[in-house]
Amino acid sequence: MLNTRTQSQKRRPDGRAQHELTRIIRCGKCGGPMRAVQVKGVPSYECRDHGCVRVPRARIDEYLIGTAERPGVILSFLADESRVYGAFTAAPEDEARAEEIRTERERLEGERREAEGTKTATVGEALAVGRLVDSLTEEIARLQAEEQKLRAPAQLADMIRPGKDVARRWAAAPVAARRAVARMVLAPSVLGEVRIMPVGPGKRVDPADRAHMHKTGCKGCTAA
């Protein structure tokens, strides 16, 4: 009988992996890593160690990564800076500095509100107040950016900066950087480690519904 399953090229000629999610997403039955395979010409993910589960790769990539028009789990998370910075804990020294910056930022925000409420009698006064508000706004933005950088993992910011247009930066980044970011955000303590759950014979289930986000302290979880 002709064997219709072939293992995809896992690595490029230079030895680097060519898929973002291989060995990062895991089998929900045995806990082993998922590899890239071709099954009857269909690119798929399959349990590497025992072949417990297999799913079409395109649907899983669409659900977990997505596109600029339809962002998946990872890109939606990375596009929301507040979620990213809230999900990671800064080093103690960075956290202390971030708190100092936050205090200063809040002080300047108070000054800006006060300036914006100032009543002016002349055009000159109005222009002076406008310049003050602009100056405060610029400094507040600088402090906010510095605070966010301290609270985010340096590796993440260096590889693929979170925020608006992250889908474009993701697409432009090398596969190694995309894999490193995926591994970072698909951790049990962040979004959850992806476990592809098995299904019974003959059952039709959307592959995305089989992707269980296995988090730290996951209650009632049947994933390996």
N, C-alpha and C positions, 0 to 999 in steps of 0.2 A: 504493500500500500504506500502511496506517495505521502511523504510527510509534508503537511501544509504549513507547519510552524517553523519559522526561521528566526533566529535571534538577530535583532537589528544591530548595526554597528554601534557599539556603546561609546566608542571613542574615536576622535578624529586622528588623522595620521600623526599629529603632534602629541598624541596620548591623552588629550583632554576630552572630557565627557561632552556629548553634543546635545543631550536632552536636559531640560531644566529640572525635571522632577524624578528621574530615575534614582533609585536608592534613597530617596527622601520620603516619598510616599511608601506606605508599608501595607503588608497583607493583614487583613482584619482577622484572619483565622489563626495563622501561626506567628505573626509579628515580624516575618522576614521582609527584606527589601523587595521592591517591585523593579523589574527590569523592562526594557523596551524590546518587543518582539513583533514580528509580522505573522498574522494568522490569515491565510487565504488572501493575502495582499492587503489586509487591514492592519495599519499600525496599532499596536495595543500595548497595555501594561500588563505584566504577568508576575505572579509570585516567583521570585528567582529560585528559592530553595526547594519548594515542593509543588509548584504549579497549582496552589490552592484556589486562586482567583485570577480572573483575567477580565479586563475591560477595554473598550475602544479608547485609544489615547486622545483622539480629537475632542471627545466630549469631556474628559477629565481635564484636559488643558484649557478648554473653554470655561469650565466651571471654576477651576482654581486660579488661572491666569487671566484669560479673557483678552479683550482688545480695548483700544481707546474708546470705541463706541459702546462696547458692552464689557466693562471691566469685570473680572472675576474676583474671587476672594482676596487674592494677593494684591492686585492692582487697586481694588477698592480700599483696602486697608492702607496701602502706601500713599494713596491720594489724600487721605484724611490725616493731616499732620498732628492734630490733637490726639487722635487715637494712637498714632505711632509713638509720640513722645510720652503718652500716658502709659503705654504698655511696657516700657523698658525702665529699669531702675538705674539711675546714674551712679557712678562711683561716689563714695562719701565726700571726697574733696570737691568733685564736680557738683554734687547736690548742694553743698554749702555755698559754693560760688553762685549757683543758679538761684538760690534763695536770696542772696544779696542783690542779684540783678532784678529779681522779681519785686523786691521791696522798693528799689530805686525806680523801676518802671511804673509801679503803682503810684509813687509820689509824683512822678512827672505827668501821669494821666490825670491826677487831681489838679495839678497846675494848669493843664490844658483845658479841663472843664471850666476852671475858674476864668481863664483867659477868654474862652469862647462866650462866657456869660457877661463879659465886660461891656458896659455901655460906653460908647465913644461919642464925643461932641464934634470932632473935626475929622476931615479926611486923613490928615496926618496921623491922628491917633488910631483910626481904623486900620491904616496901613501897618502901623507899628504892631498892633495886636495881631494882625494877619500874619506878619513875619514871625512873631513869637509862637503862634499856633503851629505854623509850618515847621519851625525849628524843633519844637517839642515833639511833633508828630514824627519827624525824621529820627530823632534820638530814641523815641519809644520803639520804633520799628527796628532800629539797630539793636537795642537791648533785648527785644523779643526774639530776634534771630539768634543772638548769642545765647540766650537762655535755652532755646529749643535745641541748639547744637550741643550744649552741655548735657541735656537730658536724653538725647538720642545716642545710640551706640555710634561711636566714631566710625566703625567699619561700615555701618549701614549708610551713613551720610556720605562717606567717601566713595562707595560703590555705586549706589543709586539713590540720589537725594529724594526723600519723600516730598509730597506736595503736588501742586497743580502740574499737569503735563508729565506726570511720572510714567505714564504709558509710553510716551515718546522716549524718555530716558531709558526705560526698561528695554525697548526694542533696539536701542542703539548700543546697549551694554553687551560686553562679551558674555558667552554662555557661563563661564566660570563665575562672573559677578552675579548673574541672575540666579545661579544655583546657590551661591553663598547667601544671598538675600532670602531666597525661598526657604533654605534650611533654618535661617534665623527666625523668620516670622511664622513658619509652620512648626514651631516648637510647642510642646505641651503647655508651657507657661505663657504663651502668647496667643496665637490663633488656634493652636491645637495641632497635634501630629496627625496627618491624614492616614486613616486606615481604610482600605477598600474592603468592604464587607462581602462575604459570600452570599449567594442566593440559591434557593432550591431549584432542582431540575425543572426546566420548562417555564420558570417564572420570568416575566418580562419586567425589568425594573430599570428606570433611567439610571445610567451609570453615575450621574451626579448624586443621586439619592443614596448611592452605596458608599459615598465618600464621607466617612464619619470623622469629625474633628475631635480627636482624642486629647482631652485636656487633663492637666494635673487635677487629681481628685475627682475624676469623671465617675459620677454615681450611676449605678445600674447599667454600666457599660459591659457589653459582651465581647468587645474587641480584644484581641490577644495583646 
